[in-house]
Amino acid sequence: MKYMFSACLLGVECRYDGASSENARLLEIWKKEGGIAVCPEQLGGLETPRPPATIEGGDGPDVLGGGARVINERGKDVTESFLRGAAACARLASLGGVEIAYLKGGSPSCGAGRTSTCWLRSPGWGVTAALLSRHGIKIIEVD
């Protein structure tokens, strides 16, 4: 089985606030099985730390389709960075034969079931989670 992980879940300090969300169970999987660690927002060119962002006008599939945007707390449209990061993750997943992605819950990039829309945790998908799912990758959301 080939895995992809949100890098913050493996202890990398890449969250918007410069922190990590280390998950001991996922670290064990990564140590035993390996996998690809990614931060879609960094891959999209955003710095760490960075202003938090939210999806306006829908969720990740809507961003992919052009009907919604990702806006940071300063009002800057960061949609293109989120799309670039999602595309980079999809490319890495394809090259690595990824079958399962463990992604950070609640994120406008990685949320899979819950994401940030209009500054609230809402049902829906983040941009990267939606794109990886479209490529047939099983997404497991982790808090």
C-alpha positions as CSV (number, residue, x, y, z in Angstrom):
1,M,0.0,0.0,0.0
2,K,1.4,3.4,-0.9
3,Y,0.6,6.4,1.3
4,M,0.5,10.2,1.3
5,F,0.4,12.2,4.5
6,S,-0.3,15.8,5.3
7,A,3.2,16.7,6.5
8,C,1.9,18.5,9.6
9,L,0.5,15.2,10.8
10,L,4.0,13.8,10.8
11,G,5.3,16.6,13.0
12,V,6.5,19.1,10.3
13,E,5.8,22.6,11.4
14,C,4.0,23.7,8.2
15,R,0.5,24.6,9.4
16,Y,-0.7,28.2,8.7
17,D,0.4,29.1,12.2
18,G,3.8,27.5,12.0
19,A,2.9,24.6,14.2
20,S,2.4,20.9,13.5
21,S,-0.5,18.5,14.3
22,E,1.7,15.5,15.0
23,N,-0.2,12.2,15.2
24,A,1.7,9.3,16.8
25,R,-0.4,6.6,15.0
26,L,0.4,8.1,11.6
27,L,4.1,8.5,12.5
28,E,4.2,4.7,13.2
29,I,2.6,3.9,9.8
30,W,5.1,6.3,8.1
31,K,8.1,4.7,9.9
32,K,6.9,1.1,9.0
33,E,5.5,1.7,5.5
34,G,6.9,4.9,4.2
35,G,5.1,7.3,2.1
36,I,5.0,10.9,0.7
37,A,4.7,13.8,3.1
38,V,3.2,17.0,1.6
39,C,2.0,20.4,2.6
40,P,-0.2,21.5,-0.3
41,E,-0.1,25.2,0.7
42,Q,3.7,25.3,0.8
43,L,3.8,23.4,-2.5
44,G,1.5,26.1,-3.9
45,G,4.0,28.8,-2.9
46,L,2.6,30.0,0.3
47,E,4.9,30.8,3.2
48,T,4.8,29.5,6.8
49,P,3.5,31.0,8.9
50,R,0.8,32.5,6.7
51,P,-2.6,34.1,7.3
52,P,-5.4,31.5,7.7
53,A,-7.6,31.0,4.7
54,T,-11.2,29.9,4.0
55,I,-13.2,28.8,1.0
56,E,-15.9,31.2,-0.1
57,G,-18.7,30.2,-2.4
58,G,-18.6,26.4,-1.9
59,D,-16.0,23.9,-1.1
60,G,-13.0,22.2,-2.7
61,P,-14.8,20.7,-5.7
62,D,-16.3,24.2,-6.4
63,V,-12.8,25.8,-6.3
64,L,-11.6,23.1,-8.7
65,G,-14.5,24.0,-11.0
66,G,-14.0,27.7,-10.8
67,G,-17.1,28.5,-8.8
68,A,-15.5,29.3,-5.4
69,R,-12.4,31.0,-4.2
70,V,-9.9,30.7,-1.3
71,I,-9.5,33.9,0.6
72,N,-7.1,34.6,3.5
73,E,-8.0,36.6,6.6
74,R,-6.4,39.7,5.0
75,G,-8.9,39.5,2.1
76,K,-6.2,38.3,-0.4
77,D,-7.4,35.7,-3.0
78,V,-5.0,32.7,-2.7
79,T,-7.0,30.4,-4.9
80,E,-4.2,30.0,-7.4
81,S,-1.7,28.9,-4.7
82,F,-4.2,26.3,-3.4
83,L,-4.8,25.0,-7.0
84,R,-1.0,24.8,-7.7
85,G,-0.5,23.0,-4.4
86,A,-3.3,20.5,-5.1
87,A,-1.9,19.8,-8.6
88,A,1.6,19.2,-7.2
89,C,0.2,16.8,-4.7
90,A,-1.8,14.9,-7.4
91,R,1.3,14.7,-9.5
92,L,3.4,13.3,-6.6
93,A,0.6,10.9,-5.8
94,S,0.6,9.7,-9.4
95,L,4.4,9.3,-9.6
96,G,4.4,7.5,-6.2
97,G,1.5,5.2,-6.9
98,V,-0.4,6.5,-3.8
99,E,-3.5,4.6,-2.9
100,I,-4.4,6.2,0.4
101,A,-3.9,9.8,1.7
102,Y,-4.1,10.7,5.4
103,L,-5.0,14.4,5.4
104,K,-5.5,17.0,8.1
105,G,-9.2,17.5,8.9
106,G,-10.8,20.9,8.8
107,S,-8.3,22.4,6.4
108,P,-9.3,24.3,3.3
109,S,-6.6,22.2,1.5
110,C,-6.8,18.8,3.2
111,G,-10.2,18.6,4.8
112,A,-12.2,15.5,3.6
113,G,-15.6,15.7,5.1
114,R,-15.0,19.0,7.0
115,T,-13.4,22.1,5.7
116,S,-13.2,25.8,6.4
117,T,-16.0,27.7,4.5
118,C,-16.7,31.3,5.3
119,W,-14.6,30.9,8.5
120,L,-16.7,28.0,9.8
121,R,-16.0,24.3,10.0
122,S,-18.5,23.0,7.5
123,P,-19.3,19.7,5.8
124,G,-17.3,19.6,2.6
125,W,-13.9,18.9,1.0
126,G,-10.7,20.9,0.8
127,V,-9.1,21.6,-2.6
128,T,-6.4,19.0,-2.4
129,A,-8.6,16.3,-0.9
130,A,-11.1,16.9,-3.6
131,L,-8.5,16.6,-6.4
132,L,-6.8,13.5,-4.9
133,S,-10.3,11.9,-4.6
134,R,-11.0,12.6,-8.2
135,H,-7.8,10.7,-9.0
136,G,-9.1,7.6,-7.2
137,I,-7.1,8.0,-4.0
138,K,-8.9,7.0,-0.8
139,I,-8.9,10.0,1.6
140,I,-8.8,9.5,5.3
141,E,-9.4,12.7,7.3
142,V,-7.4,12.9,10.6
143,D,-7.8,15.5,13.3
